[in-house]
């Protein structure tokens, strides 16, 4: 997983600005360009309002990083007029070669959650992976030091191509921060209680043992040199098992694929991904394949933002 451009949408509220701290910390770690993005309603007040919004957006960034720190990263502010924030975010990400979207999501009442949220909408359609944070969750970015303390990363792994993307992303973070890597596979309810399990012929694997062996084979051998890997197989509803495992094992980041046999975007009342997003005890990374509107060159060096230089010179 290569991270060179990070898009951080904000509604210019204290809640939505919380994602900026994560985005800024990741931008520093990976020498990535940070794009602070705000979607201004189409019925705004024209050029004057647009200018005021840009000033507010810049002020939000100054509250998250010291001016001296801003001079060390490449960043820009973007304000667009739009009718639908989710669509504007995904379109911008595709058109500007974004590698990762970092955004905040509010905990919503169950009835309101049925209508979805901007974060959930973006996770369904984004052209890249999306990191979703909440205000009441396990935090791993220092408020003042900006240091990332990512100890345990969980991958919801169902052997699909999309969960493979989630594993690759988790390996990137685990290697960077020397984190424990946890792989969880969830079997359908009652699988482990099937009568025939007890009389499988000798040397023939049962459902549980086959899943456990496949989990062990999923992680590259070299990964064991720089992180501790743990495997778990459970049964039940995928989202419940993921949430329970995350809570009981003090997981700092949950990684899962946007589609796939066990974690697909299906059902009117929310998929497993939606439910994990709404209830997770920690940030959630929804891994998606890159889909860009055009090719973008790899940035080999990071320059200072013109905004930061102006702030430094007064």
Backbone torsions as a table, in degrees:
resi	resn	phi	psi	omega
1	UNK	NA	116.2	179.1
2	UNK	-98.7	130.1	-179.1
3	UNK	-120.5	103.0	178.1
4	UNK	-119.9	-21.0	178.1
5	UNK	-135.2	122.6	-179.2
6	UNK	-116.7	126.0	177.9
7	UNK	-105.2	126.7	-179.4
8	UNK	-123.5	98.0	176.9
9	UNK	-70.6	143.0	177.1
10	UNK	-143.2	144.3	176.8
11	UNK	-95.7	9.0	-178.8
12	UNK	62.2	35.7	173.1
13	UNK	-118.3	161.0	-179.1
14	UNK	-60.5	-34.0	179.6
15	UNK	-69.0	-50.1	-177.4
16	UNK	-69.8	-27.6	179.4
17	UNK	-68.5	-15.3	179.9
18	UNK	-59.6	-30.3	180.0
19	UNK	-69.0	-24.0	-179.9
20	UNK	-60.0	-35.5	-178.8
21	UNK	-63.3	-42.5	176.9
22	UNK	-65.9	-45.2	-177.6
23	UNK	-63.5	-41.4	-179.9
24	UNK	-65.9	-41.2	179.3
25	UNK	-64.0	-41.9	179.2
26	UNK	-68.7	-37.3	178.5
27	UNK	-61.9	-39.4	177.6
28	UNK	-66.1	-43.2	-176.8
29	UNK	-63.9	-43.8	-173.1
30	UNK	-101.6	10.2	-177.6
31	UNK	51.2	44.1	-176.5
32	UNK	-98.8	156.0	174.5
33	UNK	-80.7	133.4	178.9
34	UNK	-104.2	128.0	178.5
35	UNK	-116.0	108.3	175.8
36	UNK	-84.9	120.7	-168.9
37	UNK	-120.5	131.8	175.7
38	UNK	-129.7	133.4	178.8
39	UNK	-100.2	114.0	-179.3
40	UNK	-92.4	128.2	179.9
41	UNK	-52.5	145.4	-175.5
42	UNK	-64.3	-20.4	-178.9
43	UNK	-94.5	29.5	-179.5
44	UNK	-71.2	-172.3	-174.9
45	UNK	-103.9	36.1	171.2
46	UNK	76.3	-148.7	-170.9
47	UNK	-64.7	-41.2	-178.0
48	UNK	-62.4	-47.4	179.3
49	UNK	-62.4	-38.8	179.1
50	UNK	-60.9	-42.5	179.4
51	UNK	-64.7	-41.6	179.5
52	UNK	-64.9	-39.3	178.9
53	UNK	-64.3	-41.5	178.6
54	UNK	-62.3	-39.0	178.5
55	UNK	-65.5	-41.3	178.4
56	UNK	-64.4	-39.5	179.4
57	UNK	-64.0	-43.6	178.6
58	UNK	-65.1	-38.7	179.2
59	UNK	-63.1	-37.4	177.5
60	UNK	-61.3	-39.7	179.6
61	UNK	-68.2	-41.1	178.9
62	UNK	-62.4	-27.1	178.8
63	UNK	-75.0	-19.5	-177.6
64	UNK	-95.8	-27.6	-179.9
65	UNK	-134.2	145.7	172.8
66	UNK	-69.4	154.6	-179.0
67	UNK	-58.3	-37.8	179.1
68	UNK	-63.3	-36.7	179.0
69	UNK	-69.4	-37.5	-179.9
70	UNK	-62.2	-29.4	-178.3
71	UNK	-70.7	-12.9	-176.9
72	UNK	-97.7	-5.0	-179.8
73	UNK	-123.6	161.2	176.4
74	UNK	-97.5	121.0	-178.4
75	UNK	-149.5	160.9	175.5
76	UNK	-151.8	159.8	177.4
77	UNK	-108.9	140.8	-179.8
78	UNK	-134.3	128.7	174.8
79	UNK	-122.8	124.4	179.1
80	UNK	-123.6	145.9	175.1
81	UNK	-89.5	129.2	-175.3
82	UNK	-156.0	162.1	176.3
83	UNK	-93.0	-30.4	-176.9
84	UNK	-131.3	116.9	-175.4
85	UNK	-64.5	-42.2	-178.7
86	UNK	-59.4	-45.3	178.9
87	UNK	-64.7	-41.9	180.0
88	UNK	-62.2	-40.2	-179.5
89	UNK	-65.1	-48.6	-177.8
90	UNK	-67.2	-38.0	178.8
91	UNK	-65.2	-43.8	179.9
92	UNK	-63.2	-42.2	-179.3
93	UNK	-60.5	-41.7	-179.7
94	UNK	-69.1	-40.0	-174.6
95	UNK	-77.8	-18.6	-175.3
96	UNK	-119.7	19.0	172.3
97	UNK	62.7	38.8	-180.0
98	UNK	-72.8	137.7	179.5
99	UNK	-96.6	-27.0	-176.8
100	UNK	-150.6	133.3	173.3
101	UNK	-105.0	129.0	177.4
102	UNK	-118.2	120.6	-176.0
103	UNK	-147.0	161.8	-178.9
104	UNK	-97.0	147.8	174.4
105	UNK	-133.8	136.0	178.4
106	UNK	-83.0	145.5	171.0
107	UNK	-69.2	124.6	-174.1
108	UNK	-112.1	145.0	173.4
109	UNK	-56.6	152.0	-175.3
110	UNK	-55.6	-41.6	-178.5
111	UNK	-67.7	-41.7	179.8
112	UNK	-69.1	-30.9	-177.1
113	UNK	-64.7	-25.5	179.4
114	UNK	-62.5	-24.2	179.7
115	UNK	-82.8	-10.7	179.5
116	UNK	86.2	178.1	179.0
117	UNK	-141.7	169.0	179.0
118	UNK	-61.5	-42.0	179.9
119	UNK	-61.0	-43.8	179.7
120	UNK	-65.4	-38.9	178.2
121	UNK	-62.7	-44.0	179.7
122	UNK	-64.3	-40.6	179.7
123	UNK	-61.7	-29.4	-179.6
124	UNK	-76.5	-30.4	-169.2
125	UNK	-122.4	-2.4	-174.4
126	UNK	-61.4	146.6	177.5
127	UNK	-86.5	12.0	-179.5
128	UNK	-158.4	179.5	179.7
129	UNK	-71.2	154.6	-177.1
130	UNK	-129.7	127.1	174.6
131	UNK	-102.0	119.2	-176.6
132	UNK	-110.8	129.0	178.9
133	UNK	-118.3	160.8	175.1
134	UNK	-130.3	167.1	-177.7
135	UNK	-80.2	-26.9	-176.2
136	UNK	-112.0	69.1	-176.8
137	UNK	-146.3	171.9	176.8
138	UNK	-65.7	126.5	-173.3
139	UNK	-107.2	138.9	179.3
140	UNK	-130.5	21.1	174.1
141	UNK	-120.2	122.1	-178.2
142	UNK	-61.1	132.9	-177.3
143	UNK	-65.4	-34.4	-178.2
144	UNK	-112.5	-34.7	-177.7
145	UNK	-81.9	-20.8	-175.3
146	UNK	64.5	9.2	-180.0
147	UNK	-76.6	142.7	179.1
148	UNK	-96.7	123.1	-179.5
149	UNK	-118.5	76.8	-175.6
150	UNK	-98.3	101.9	-172.5
151	UNK	-91.9	-39.2	-174.4
152	UNK	-136.8	125.8	179.7
153	UNK	-117.5	129.7	-179.2
154	UNK	-109.5	133.5	174.9
155	UNK	-113.1	122.0	172.3
156	UNK	-82.4	107.1	-167.1
157	UNK	-116.7	118.4	-179.7
158	UNK	-118.7	17.1	176.4
159	UNK	70.4	13.3	177.0
160	UNK	-90.5	167.7	177.9
161	UNK	-62.3	-35.6	-177.7
162	UNK	-72.0	-34.9	175.8
163	UNK	-72.9	-23.5	174.1
164	UNK	-66.1	-37.7	174.7
165	UNK	-62.1	-41.2	178.8
166	UNK	-63.5	-39.7	178.5
167	UNK	-64.7	-42.7	179.2
168	UNK	-61.3	-41.5	178.2
169	UNK	-65.0	-42.7	179.5
170	UNK	-63.4	-38.4	177.5
171	UNK	-63.0	-37.5	177.6
172	UNK	-59.7	-47.6	-179.3
173	UNK	-70.4	-42.0	-178.0
174	UNK	-62.9	-38.2	178.8
175	UNK	-69.9	-42.3	-178.4
176	UNK	-63.9	-39.3	-172.7
177	UNK	-113.0	9.8	178.8
178	UNK	53.9	45.5	-176.4
179	UNK	-89.0	156.6	168.8
180	UNK	-69.4	140.1	179.2
181	UNK	-112.5	119.6	-179.9
182	UNK	-110.5	130.6	174.9
183	UNK	-113.4	127.6	179.7
184	UNK	-122.6	127.4	173.1
185	UNK	-116.8	133.6	-177.4
186	UNK	-110.4	120.6	176.8
187	UNK	-86.3	153.9	177.1
188	UNK	-58.0	152.1	179.8
189	UNK	-54.4	141.0	176.0
190	UNK	73.2	3.3	179.2
191	UNK	-58.7	-42.9	-176.1
192	UNK	-76.1	-8.2	-180.0
193	UNK	-105.2	7.8	-179.7
194	UNK	-64.1	134.6	-175.6
195	UNK	-56.3	-35.8	-173.7
196	UNK	-71.2	-14.4	-179.8
197	UNK	-57.3	-37.6	-174.1
198	UNK	-73.4	-19.0	-179.4
199	UNK	-120.4	33.4	172.9
200	UNK	-61.0	137.7	177.6
201	UNK	-57.6	149.9	179.2
202	UNK	-56.2	140.4	179.8
203	UNK	74.5	3.5	176.4
204	UNK	-104.4	129.4	-175.9
205	UNK	-74.1	142.6	170.8
206	UNK	-85.5	175.5	-176.8
207	UNK	-60.2	-44.5	-177.9
208	UNK	-64.4	-49.6	-176.5
209	UNK	-65.8	-35.1	178.0
210	UNK	-64.8	-44.2	179.4
211	UNK	-63.9	-41.9	-179.9
212	UNK	-63.3	-40.6	179.7
213	UNK	-66.5	-40.9	179.8
214	UNK	-65.8	-34.7	176.8
215	UNK	-63.0	-43.3	-179.8
216	UNK	-63.3	-35.8	-179.0
217	UNK	-78.3	-16.2	-176.0
218	UNK	-70.7	-29.7	-175.8
219	UNK	-90.5	127.4	178.1
220	UNK	-57.4	144.3	-176.5
221	UNK	-58.2	-37.1	-176.8
222	UNK	-67.1	-21.3	-179.3
223	UNK	-63.0	-28.3	-179.4
224	UNK	-69.8	-13.1	179.1
225	UNK	-76.9	-26.4	-176.3
226	UNK	-125.2	5.1	172.8
227	UNK	-156.0	154.6	176.4
228	UNK	-86.8	130.5	-176.5
229	UNK	-111.8	132.4	177.3
230	UNK	-125.5	141.6	-179.1
231	UNK	-119.1	146.5	177.6
232	UNK	-147.3	139.7	175.1
233	UNK	-124.2	126.5	177.8
234	UNK	-133.5	179.5	177.5
235	UNK	-134.0	152.6	179.2
236	UNK	135.5	-158.8	176.2
237	UNK	-76.1	125.7	-174.9
238	UNK	-51.9	-47.8	-174.9
239	UNK	-64.8	-36.3	179.1
240	UNK	-67.6	-42.7	-180.0
241	UNK	-65.5	-39.2	178.4
242	UNK	-63.8	-47.1	-179.6
243	UNK	-63.9	-43.9	-180.0
244	UNK	-63.3	-42.3	-179.9
245	UNK	-65.9	-43.1	179.4
246	UNK	-60.1	-40.3	-179.1
247	UNK	-71.2	-46.7	-174.1
248	UNK	-74.8	-19.2	-178.1
249	UNK	-112.1	14.3	177.6
250	UNK	51.4	47.2	-179.7
251	UNK	-70.9	138.3	-179.3
252	UNK	-95.1	-26.1	-178.5
253	UNK	-148.6	128.9	175.9
254	UNK	-104.4	127.6	178.2
255	UNK	-114.5	128.6	176.6
256	UNK	-146.8	159.6	-179.6
257	UNK	-85.2	150.2	-177.5
258	UNK	-72.4	-24.0	178.2
259	UNK	-134.3	176.7	178.2
260	UNK	131.8	167.0	-172.2
261	UNK	-56.8	-43.6	-175.5
262	UNK	-98.8	-12.2	-171.9
263	UNK	-133.7	34.2	-174.5
264	UNK	-77.7	157.0	176.5
265	UNK	-81.9	87.2	-178.1
266	UNK	-141.4	170.3	175.8
267	UNK	79.9	131.6	-177.1
268	UNK	-61.1	-35.7	-174.1
269	UNK	-94.6	25.1	173.8
270	UNK	103.4	137.7	179.2
271	UNK	-87.4	178.2	175.3
272	UNK	-60.6	-38.4	179.3
273	UNK	-62.4	-47.8	179.6
274	UNK	-57.4	-44.3	-176.6
275	UNK	-68.0	-38.0	176.3
276	UNK	-65.1	-42.1	178.4
277	UNK	-58.4	-40.0	-175.0
278	UNK	-76.8	-27.0	-170.1
279	UNK	-120.8	-1.7	-174.2
280	UNK	-61.5	143.5	178.6
281	UNK	-82.6	4.6	-176.4
282	UNK	-154.1	171.1	175.3
283	UNK	-58.4	153.0	-178.3
284	UNK	-124.9	131.1	174.8
285	UNK	-104.8	117.2	176.1
286	UNK	-96.9	109.6	-175.2
287	UNK	-82.8	130.8	179.0
288	UNK	-136.6	149.7	177.2
289	UNK	-69.4	148.3	178.1
290	UNK	-69.3	130.3	175.9
291	UNK	-135.4	99.8	-175.2
292	UNK	-106.9	149.7	-179.6
293	UNK	-72.8	-24.3	178.7
294	UNK	-156.6	166.8	-179.0
295	UNK	-77.7	142.7	178.6
296	UNK	-124.8	138.0	178.6
297	UNK	-69.7	150.1	176.6
298	UNK	-74.5	130.3	-179.7
299	UNK	-83.4	114.8	-176.6
300	UNK	-86.9	-20.0	179.3
301	UNK	-141.6	156.3	-178.5
302	UNK	-116.1	123.7	179.9
303	UNK	-98.8	172.7	178.9
304	UNK	-78.2	142.8	177.4
305	UNK	-69.0	141.4	177.0
306	UNK	-64.5	-30.6	178.3
307	UNK	-65.6	-43.7	-178.9
308	UNK	-66.9	-39.7	179.2
309	UNK	-62.5	-40.7	179.0
310	UNK	-63.9	-39.3	-180.0
311	UNK	-65.7	-38.5	-178.5
312	UNK	-68.1	-36.1	-177.0
313	UNK	-87.6	-6.4	178.2
314	UNK	84.6	NA	NA
